[in-house]
Amino acid sequence: MTFPKNFLWGGAVAANQYEGAYDVDGKGLSVEDVITYKPKVDVKDYKTNAHISLDGIKSAMNDTDITYYAKRRGIDFYHRWKEDLALFAEMGFKVLRLSIAWTRIFPSGEEETPNEAGIAFYEKLFQEMKRLGIEPLVTLSHYEMPLNLALKYNGWADRRVIDLFVRFSRVCFERFGKYVKYWLNFNEVDSLIRHPFTTAGIIPELCGERGELVCCYQAAHHQFVAGAKVTKLMREIVPDAKMGLMLTKLTTYPRTCNPEDVAATQKKNLENYFYADVQVFGEYPRMILRDLEKRGLSPVIEAGDLELIRANTVDFVSFSYYMSLTESVDPNAERTPGNTILGVKNPYLPSSEWGWQIDPVGLRISLIELYDRYRKPLFIVENGLGMRDTVEADGSIHDNYRIDYFRAHFREIEKAIDAGVDLMGYTSWAPIDLISANTNQMSKRYGFIYVDQDDLGRGTLERKRKDSFYWYKKVIATNGEDMN
Ligand code: BGP
């Protein structure tokens, strides 16, 4: 048997994409609540999709629409949590990765005391998960900071946000620590540079003459400091818990063996690793610091910051992996979209309708690279295939393409484990259809469970088991032995 005995099989979701109920029980507006679904979305133009203006935010705040502000409605997990958790348990989940909406606990991010109704919601989830034997893996920050903090402080660009986040995290550890032993600090911490508003509350107009990029690297530094403070706090409050970082593993190959392509690729990969390096090694990579300095982007680092980062590194390394890209110095090389990134097309790989290149072997390569680099236990906390599904007349959904995708990736995971990689678990993105992070679509479906809702929020929200549901259940039941 290749998969370790206690391997944590499960799925991953994020509050802003599935809870809905955006204004219920005292919840405040988060940055995701002002992002709209655009019917004519150009997947290549992820920058425009992620763009936000002050005027846009203000008009969103005065609008109560939930058709186009798709994340406000999610899939109504807030009211259907019991049914959904039961379905996860039916598949045999050992773990569920979920996030806590900061705005349910601190609606504006600045209250002195938490919103008890928000705490009660998560408490009830954790109690039910305990009853079902599902271990929670909790992300403290998954693209859902209070909108107030974006408007008032320009999000994480302002150092004062660190303490507000620590206050939120303290409540999470104190109130949920008895249930939650696995924590992640910032989802896809590297995504700050690609979609600064949803990751870090940065509004370009508030960056002034310093420019958005300066704000981004300053914000990244503040997240590193916050991450270290929160790890320290977790160890004080929940000593038997473990903290992980979370990286978008944007595995990039050289398009050719032209040494210039190889060098350009190396640079890309080092820029991606940077965010994990700081949190595992406890120090900034010297080459990144030098590069930032040359580009006039050096963050302000206060006395004590580097010591704090050094003293509070993470326990494990988690990452998302969906696709791979290539890099080339040829300006005419054909480009293709990946997860909030554009890269050069790989002629050996097929792509999904959204352009993401499907590369199971890339997952093995990623696992081996990450383990060799960090020598820390790894956790795959997102991996999956976004596709349109068809519901047959009898209500069945034959998603063989999804089963093929997972099977191929699991076979590569097996090879990596066999090679000696220490892997704690695997949570698919997402076990149930939900609102897409990038495009706000419902039709880009990832789930083993179908949710009857279209891009405009029409549908009964009924849950249906797809063919992949039964397949994943079997994989978990046999701990990966039977993948047929
Ligand atoms: C990751 C995010 C998730 C998620 C996933 C798929 O980057 O952490 O929140 O949704 O990508 O992306 P999308 O939903 O845009 O297809």
Residues whose N, C-alpha, C, O or C-beta is under 5 A from the ligand:
A	BS01	BGP	A14 E188 G386 I435 S436 A437 N438 T439
